[in-house]
Amino acid sequence: MKTVSKIYLFITSLFFLFSPFSLGLVIIYFEDTNLEEYGSGLIVNLVLLLILGTVIAFNISKKKLAVPNQFEIKLLLFGLLSNIVIYFYVFQNSLNIDYFMTIYFTIILVLLLYLLIIDRTNLNYELWIFAILFFIVDFIHYQYISSHDMINQIDYINANFIQRIFYYSVPLATLTLFVAKIRNYKVIDTYAYVFITVTALITLVFVQGIDVEDKFVLTLNLLIPFIIITDFIISIIYKRFNVYKITFYIRMGTIIMLIYIYDGVLYFVMNSYSDHNMYEMVMIIYIVLICNIIEFLVPNKKIS
């Protein structure tokens, strides 16, 4: 990324928080008004933008803040337009656009803005793939496969072979992309190998339906925090702490969590799927966002 003031980078990040903050203020202060939730949210959002703009102008006039350069203006424009996109996502229920304004579509729009305004060369392939895949799966499921309505809150689907492959694309893509990112971290050491082995054992137990005592599974669960804590302590003591170890454990922990979720709903042994099977996609996409934010904040990052 080009040279940019940390202040303007911080200001750009504020644009992403204004809509969720507006929703919180609407719930607290505007619940009893005659305005629709989205109307109150729009007013609050505009007030926050006005306050931020006033603060920026005041500090520039007092020469406490430099006039933004061309790239910083692009950042501010990106943040402002992203704020509009996030507004429609945050107030999707009030606007009755929740059937298509999903978190996946929101990410696609923000990525498009980043592509057009900020950087057209360095694409975040992981976010693009997850956002597009999950948007397609979510849209096809609710529009063409599920018969979900307000009366029937849980819609169980007896999936055929093609539909099973369709749903399996979610865990398969997650595993593939997570492993690809983990390989790029270059943090595979003894502790990482032990953690990967524990993950493989848990996978073998649940996916293959191996009959083992609960004590064995509990022992594996006990090893997970022990490995992580020990690894971090040793790395700090010997001054070889790597921030990417955090994202490594987040991604590996997500894989383990998905295994437990899929085992609980018999994901790999039954032909029946429900709308609840869509929820893990939301968890995955937020995990990916968190990991990418951490990667972005790491100085001299080389993870693509």
C-alpha positions as CSV (number, residue, x, y, z in Angstrom):
1,M,0.0,0.0,0.0
2,K,1.2,3.5,-0.8
3,T,2.4,5.9,2.0
4,V,-0.6,6.9,4.0
5,S,-1.1,8.8,7.3
6,K,-2.2,6.5,10.1
7,I,-4.7,9.1,11.1
8,Y,-6.5,8.8,7.7
9,L,-6.3,5.0,7.8
10,F,-8.0,5.2,11.2
11,I,-10.6,7.6,9.9
12,T,-11.3,5.2,7.0
13,S,-11.8,2.4,9.5
14,L,-14.4,4.6,11.4
15,F,-16.7,4.6,8.4
16,F,-17.1,0.8,8.8
17,L,-18.3,1.3,12.4
18,F,-20.8,4.1,11.9
19,S,-23.7,2.0,10.7
20,P,-23.5,-0.6,13.5
21,F,-23.1,2.2,16.0
22,S,-26.1,4.0,14.5
23,L,-28.2,0.9,15.0
24,G,-27.2,0.8,18.7
25,L,-28.1,4.4,19.2
26,V,-31.4,3.9,17.4
27,I,-32.3,1.0,19.7
28,I,-31.5,3.0,22.7
29,Y,-32.9,6.5,21.9
30,F,-35.3,6.1,18.9
31,E,-37.3,3.0,19.8
32,D,-40.4,5.0,20.7
33,T,-40.4,7.4,17.8
34,N,-42.7,7.2,14.7
35,L,-39.7,7.0,12.4
36,E,-38.8,3.6,10.9
37,E,-35.7,2.1,12.2
38,Y,-33.8,2.6,8.9
39,G,-34.9,6.3,8.8
40,S,-33.6,6.9,12.3
41,G,-30.4,5.0,11.5
42,L,-29.9,7.2,8.4
43,I,-30.3,10.4,10.4
44,V,-27.8,9.2,13.1
45,N,-25.4,8.0,10.4
46,L,-25.5,11.4,8.7
47,V,-24.9,13.2,12.0
48,L,-21.9,11.0,12.7
49,L,-20.5,11.8,9.2
50,L,-21.1,15.5,9.8
51,I,-19.3,15.4,13.1
52,L,-16.4,13.5,11.6
53,G,-16.1,15.9,8.7
54,T,-16.2,18.9,11.0
55,V,-13.5,17.4,13.2
56,I,-11.3,16.8,10.1
57,A,-11.8,20.3,8.7
58,F,-11.1,21.9,12.1
59,N,-7.9,20.0,12.5
60,I,-6.7,20.8,9.0
61,S,-7.5,24.5,9.5
62,K,-5.5,24.5,12.7
63,K,-2.7,22.6,10.9
64,K,-2.9,19.7,13.3
65,L,-3.8,17.4,10.5
66,A,-2.2,17.4,7.0
67,V,-4.4,18.0,3.9
68,P,-5.1,14.5,2.6
69,N,-3.0,13.5,-0.5
70,Q,-4.6,11.8,-3.5
71,F,-4.3,8.3,-2.1
72,E,-5.7,9.4,1.3
73,I,-8.7,10.9,-0.5
74,K,-9.2,7.6,-2.3
75,L,-9.2,5.9,1.2
76,L,-11.8,8.3,2.5
77,L,-13.9,7.8,-0.5
78,F,-13.7,4.1,-0.2
79,G,-14.6,4.3,3.5
80,L,-17.6,6.6,2.8
81,L,-19.0,4.4,0.0
82,S,-18.4,1.3,2.2
83,N,-20.4,3.0,4.9
84,I,-23.3,3.2,2.6
85,V,-23.1,-0.5,1.7
86,I,-22.8,-1.5,5.4
87,Y,-25.8,0.7,6.2
88,F,-28.0,-1.3,3.9
89,Y,-26.7,-4.5,5.5
90,V,-27.1,-3.4,9.1
91,F,-30.7,-2.2,8.4
92,Q,-31.6,-5.0,6.0
93,N,-34.5,-6.2,8.1
94,S,-36.1,-2.8,8.5
95,L,-35.7,-2.2,4.7
96,N,-37.0,-5.6,3.9
97,I,-34.0,-6.5,1.7
98,D,-32.6,-9.3,3.9
99,Y,-33.3,-11.9,1.2
100,F,-30.4,-10.6,-0.9
101,M,-28.4,-8.1,1.2
102,T,-26.5,-10.8,3.1
103,I,-23.1,-10.6,4.7
104,Y,-21.6,-12.3,1.6
105,F,-23.1,-9.8,-0.8
106,T,-22.0,-7.0,1.4
107,I,-18.4,-8.3,1.3
108,I,-18.6,-8.6,-2.5
109,L,-19.7,-5.0,-2.8
110,V,-16.9,-3.7,-0.5
111,L,-14.3,-5.8,-2.4
112,L,-15.6,-4.3,-5.6
113,L,-15.2,-0.8,-4.1
114,Y,-11.6,-1.6,-3.0
115,L,-10.8,-3.0,-6.4
116,L,-12.1,0.1,-8.3
117,I,-10.9,2.8,-5.9
118,I,-7.8,1.5,-4.0
119,D,-6.0,-1.4,-5.7
120,R,-6.7,-3.3,-8.9
121,T,-3.7,-5.6,-8.8
122,N,-3.4,-7.2,-5.4
123,L,-6.7,-9.2,-5.0
124,N,-7.7,-10.9,-1.8
125,Y,-8.5,-14.2,-3.5
126,E,-9.6,-15.9,-0.3
127,L,-12.3,-13.3,0.5
128,W,-13.4,-13.2,-3.1
129,I,-13.8,-17.0,-3.3
130,F,-15.6,-17.3,0.1
131,A,-17.9,-14.3,-0.5
132,I,-19.0,-15.4,-4.0
133,L,-19.3,-19.1,-3.1
134,F,-21.3,-18.5,0.1
135,F,-23.5,-15.9,-1.7
136,I,-24.3,-18.5,-4.4
137,V,-25.0,-21.3,-1.9
138,D,-27.1,-19.1,0.3
139,F,-29.1,-17.7,-2.7
140,I,-29.7,-21.1,-4.3
141,H,-30.6,-22.8,-1.0
142,Y,-33.2,-20.2,0.0
143,Q,-34.6,-19.4,-3.4
144,Y,-34.7,-22.8,-5.1
145,I,-34.2,-25.6,-2.6
146,S,-35.6,-24.6,0.7
147,S,-39.3,-24.0,1.3
148,H,-38.6,-21.9,4.4
149,D,-41.3,-19.6,5.5
150,M,-42.5,-17.8,8.6
151,I,-44.6,-20.7,9.8
152,N,-42.1,-23.4,9.2
153,Q,-38.9,-22.1,10.9
154,I,-36.8,-25.2,10.2
155,D,-37.0,-26.7,6.8
156,Y,-35.4,-30.2,6.5
157,I,-34.3,-31.2,3.0
158,N,-33.8,-34.7,1.8
159,A,-30.9,-33.9,-0.5
160,N,-30.1,-35.9,-3.6
161,F,-26.5,-36.6,-4.7
162,I,-26.1,-33.4,-6.6
163,Q,-27.4,-31.3,-3.7
164,R,-25.1,-33.1,-1.3
165,I,-22.1,-32.2,-3.5
166,F,-23.5,-28.6,-3.5
167,Y,-23.6,-28.4,0.3
168,Y,-20.2,-30.2,0.6
169,S,-18.6,-27.3,-1.3
170,V,-18.7,-25.2,1.9
171,P,-16.5,-27.5,4.1
172,L,-14.3,-28.5,1.2
173,A,-13.7,-24.9,0.2
174,T,-13.1,-23.9,3.8
175,L,-10.5,-26.7,4.4
176,T,-8.8,-26.0,1.1
177,L,-8.5,-22.3,1.5
178,F,-7.6,-22.5,5.2
179,V,-4.8,-25.0,4.5
180,A,-3.5,-22.8,1.6
181,K,-3.3,-19.8,3.9
182,I,-1.8,-21.8,6.8
183,R,1.0,-23.0,4.4
184,N,1.8,-19.4,3.5
185,Y,2.1,-18.4,7.2
186,K,5.3,-20.5,7.4
187,V,4.8,-21.1,11.1
188,I,4.7,-24.9,11.0
189,D,6.9,-26.0,13.9
190,T,6.7,-28.8,16.4
191,Y,3.7,-27.3,18.3
192,A,1.9,-26.7,15.0
193,Y,2.5,-30.4,14.0
194,V,1.1,-31.6,17.3
195,F,-2.0,-29.3,16.9
196,I,-2.5,-30.6,13.4
197,T,-2.2,-34.2,14.6
198,V,-4.9,-33.5,17.3
199,T,-7.1,-32.0,14.7
200,A,-6.6,-35.0,12.4
201,L,-7.5,-37.4,15.3
202,I,-10.7,-35.5,16.1
203,T,-11.6,-35.5,12.4
204,L,-11.0,-39.2,12.2
205,V,-13.1,-40.0,15.3
206,F,-16.2,-38.0,14.2
207,V,-16.2,-38.2,10.4
208,Q,-15.5,-41.9,10.3
209,G,-17.8,-42.5,13.2
210,I,-15.2,-44.5,15.2
211,D,-16.5,-45.8,18.5
212,V,-14.2,-44.5,21.2
213,E,-14.6,-43.6,24.8
214,D,-15.6,-40.1,25.7
215,K,-12.5,-39.8,27.8
216,F,-10.3,-40.0,24.7
217,V,-12.2,-37.2,23.0
218,L,-12.1,-35.1,26.2
219,T,-8.4,-35.7,26.4
220,L,-7.9,-34.4,22.9
221,N,-10.0,-31.3,23.8
222,L,-7.8,-30.8,26.8
223,L,-4.7,-30.8,24.7
224,I,-5.9,-28.0,22.5
225,P,-5.6,-25.1,25.0
226,F,-2.5,-26.7,26.5
227,I,-0.7,-26.7,23.2
228,I,-1.7,-23.1,22.4
229,I,-0.7,-21.7,25.8
230,T,2.6,-23.6,25.9
231,D,3.5,-22.5,22.4
232,F,2.8,-18.8,23.1
233,I,4.7,-18.9,26.4
234,I,7.8,-20.6,24.9
235,S,7.8,-18.3,21.8
236,I,7.6,-15.2,24.1
237,I,10.4,-16.5,26.4
238,Y,12.7,-17.2,23.5
239,K,11.6,-14.0,21.6
240,R,10.4,-15.7,18.5
241,F,6.8,-14.9,18.7
242,N,5.1,-14.8,15.3
243,V,1.7,-13.0,14.9
244,Y,0.7,-15.4,12.2
245,K,0.6,-18.1,14.9
246,I,-2.6,-16.4,16.2
247,T,-4.3,-16.7,12.8
248,F,-2.9,-20.2,12.5
249,Y,-4.7,-21.3,15.7
250,I,-7.8,-19.3,14.8
251,R,-8.1,-21.2,11.5
252,M,-7.3,-24.6,12.9
253,G,-9.7,-24.0,15.8
254,T,-12.4,-23.1,13.3
255,I,-11.8,-26.4,11.5
256,I,-12.2,-28.3,14.9
257,M,-15.3,-26.3,15.7
258,L,-16.8,-27.2,12.3
259,I,-16.1,-30.9,12.9
260,Y,-18.1,-30.7,16.1
261,I,-20.9,-28.8,14.4
262,Y,-21.1,-31.3,11.5
263,D,-21.0,-34.2,13.9
264,G,-23.9,-32.8,15.9
265,V,-26.1,-32.6,12.8
266,L,-24.8,-35.8,11.2
267,Y,-23.7,-33.7,8.3
268,F,-21.7,-36.4,6.5
269,V,-23.8,-39.5,7.2
270,M,-27.4,-38.3,6.5
271,N,-29.1,-37.0,3.4
272,S,-31.1,-34.5,5.4
273,Y,-30.1,-30.8,5.6
274,S,-31.8,-27.9,7.3
275,D,-31.6,-24.1,7.1
276,H,-29.5,-24.3,10.3
277,N,-26.7,-25.8,8.1
278,M,-26.4,-22.4,6.5
279,Y,-25.4,-20.8,9.7
280,E,-21.8,-22.1,9.7
281,M,-21.1,-20.0,6.6
282,V,-21.7,-16.9,8.6
283,M,-19.2,-18.1,11.3
284,I,-16.6,-19.0,8.6
285,I,-16.9,-15.6,6.8
286,Y,-16.5,-13.7,10.1
287,I,-13.4,-15.8,11.0
288,V,-12.0,-15.1,7.5
289,L,-12.6,-11.4,8.0
290,I,-10.9,-11.4,11.5
291,C,-7.9,-13.3,10.1
292,N,-7.5,-11.0,7.1
293,I,-7.7,-7.9,9.4
294,I,-4.9,-9.4,11.6
295,E,-2.8,-10.2,8.5
296,F,-3.4,-6.7,7.1
297,L,-2.2,-5.1,10.4
298,V,1.0,-7.1,10.5
299,P,3.9,-4.9,9.4
300,N,5.6,-6.0,6.1
301,K,3.0,-8.7,5.6
302,K,3.6,-11.1,2.8
303,I,0.5,-13.2,3.0
304,S,-1.7,-13.0,-0.1
